[in-house]
Amino acid sequence: MQPEHNSTGPSGPSKHELAYRRIRQRILDGRYQPGHRLVLSTLARELDVSPVPVREAIRRLEAEGLVSFERNVGARVATLGDDDWVQLVEMLALLDGYAFAAAAPQMTAERIAIARGLNAQLRLEQTHERVMELHREFHRTIYGCCGNRHVIEALDWIWDRIDASRVLASLYPRLRVRTAVDEHDALLDQLEEGEDDAGRLESCAREHNLNTIRAIRAIRSAEAMNKPGH
C-alpha cells in the first residue's frame, strides 16, 4: 500500500519518484533479492542521480515494508521468516476471499473471459517469474472489481510484500501451480453460473489461498523426513 506522494510535476516524475520506482521494481522482480544491501552511493551512480533522491526513495520503501535498516549495516531489502510469509498469505486469504465475494455482482462475461485467458496462460507457463506475474494478475482481475479501494490497496500491498520476499517465487511454480489453475477454473465457474451464496464464494476463494501454505508445509515436512537421520 503506497503512501501518497505528490512527486510528479508538469515536466514529469521527479528524480525522487523515478529513483523510487526503479528501486522498487528491482525489489519486486527479484533483481534485488531479500537481504541485498542498498548502498546509497552505488544506487545513485547506477540511477545517475545524487544520493538525496535515493535516500528519500529508500525511506519511502521502508515505510512500505520493502526495505529494512540494520545498525552498522544500513538499508537492506527486507526479508521474511516463515512465520511472516505464512501470516501474509493468511491475510491475503481473508481479504481475497472477501473481495472475491464482493466482486461477484460486478463480474461481467468480458471480465471472466479475461481471467480465463490469464489462467490458460498460467497453465502453460514455464518461467517462474511469469508464473508469479500471471497468478497475481489473475487475482487482481477479480478483486479489482470488489468496489472497495481500501481492500484493493491492501491486497496490492500484500502482493508486493509476497513478491519481494521471493518465498513463493521459489516454491509456488513447482509445488502449487498445477492444482491452483484447476481451483481458479472452479472459482470462475461459480462466478459464471451466478453463484448467489456469497459465503460459499468467500470460503472457496479463502481456501484456495490457504492451500498454498498447506502445499509448502507438506513438501517441507516430507523433505525434512527424508533427510539423513530421520
Secondary structure as GFF3:
##gff-version 3
##sequence-region A 1 230
A	DSSP	beta_strand	8	9	.	.	.	ID=ss1
A	DSSP	beta_strand	12	13	.	.	.	ID=ss2
A	DSSP	alpha_helix	15	28	.	.	.	ID=ss3
A	DSSP	alpha_helix	40	47	.	.	.	ID=ss4
A	DSSP	alpha_helix	51	63	.	.	.	ID=ss5
A	DSSP	beta_strand	67	70	.	.	.	ID=ss6
A	DSSP	beta_strand	74	77	.	.	.	ID=ss7
A	DSSP	alpha_helix	82	103	.	.	.	ID=ss8
A	DSSP	three_ten_helix	104	106	.	.	.	ID=ss9
A	DSSP	alpha_helix	109	124	.	.	.	ID=ss10
A	DSSP	alpha_helix	128	143	.	.	.	ID=ss11
A	DSSP	alpha_helix	149	165	.	.	.	ID=ss12
A	DSSP	alpha_helix	167	175	.	.	.	ID=ss13
A	DSSP	alpha_helix	177	192	.	.	.	ID=ss14
A	DSSP	alpha_helix	198	225	.	.	.	ID=ss15
###
